[in-house]
Amino acid sequence: MFYKSLVISNNRDLAWERCYQYFGTDKPKVELGYLHLTAFLAVFGMYRGSSKLSKKDYFVNRGAVEIILNYNHKQLREFSFDFGNIEKIMKLKRKLEKYYGGNGISPTNTLISKVMLGTLGCVPAYDTSFIQGLRKVEKDKKIFHTFNKKSIAQLYEFYNYKEHKDDFEKVKEKIKSITQVEYPPMRLVDLYFWLIGNKKDEDKKKR
């Protein structure tokens, strides 16, 4: 299980914990905020290869942090299933897309969702492994694979299915007993589908 790796010193998932916890402090400061965000994005693959982020100074993330901290960010960290809250998430998504796009960085769903996952924990990261996990598990229900209102609503419904929620809550409590960090629902959903999608990649390599 994923949570067994959390006891390992310097495990990569701690980058998410540290970033998420920092933005949950009483008065997070922009200067430390964009350093935490940059470190998280780097560990989670957004600075590899031909990424345009890697061609920029890390100050480029400062504007994104300013947008988040000025956007009632604590309310989104406490996000509960509500279509009004989903609209707030999408409005923030559009603001971040405009910011990064205006600074010469392609505002992909992967980048914007990882920024929001690392700081607010209100959406999963729509990366390759996560999307593959969605496709493998939900062949019949067809959860949308694009970062949009419909997909977020479906993922919250998935979390709250009676047969799923008890398991998610048990994992949340187990993780909290190890890390003292309360993982938000969308981070648990993110891990669930990412692990399934990542396993699919590993299985292909073995063939």
Sequence and secondary structure as in RCSB ss.txt:
>XXXX:A:sequence
MFYKSLVISNNRDLAWERCYQYFGTDKPKVELGYLHLTAFLAVFGMYRGSSKLSKKDYFVNRGAVEIILNYNHKQ
LREFSFDFGNIEKIMKLKRKLEKYYGGNGISPTNTLISKVMLGTLGCVPAYDTSFIQGLRKVEKDKKIFHTFNKK
SIAQLYEFYNYKEHKDDFEKVKEKIKSITQVEYPPMRLVDLYFWLIGNKKDEDKKKR
>XXXX:A:secstr
 GGGGGGSTT THHHHHHHHHHTTSSS  HHHHHHHHHHHHHHTTTTSTT GGGGS GGGGHHHHHHHHTS HHH
HHT  S HHHHHHHHHHHHHHHHHHHHTT    HHHHHHHHHHHT  S    HHHHHHHHHH TTT    SSSHH
HHHHHHHHHHSHHHHHHHHHHHHHHHHHHS    HHHHHHHHHHHHHHHHHHHHHH 
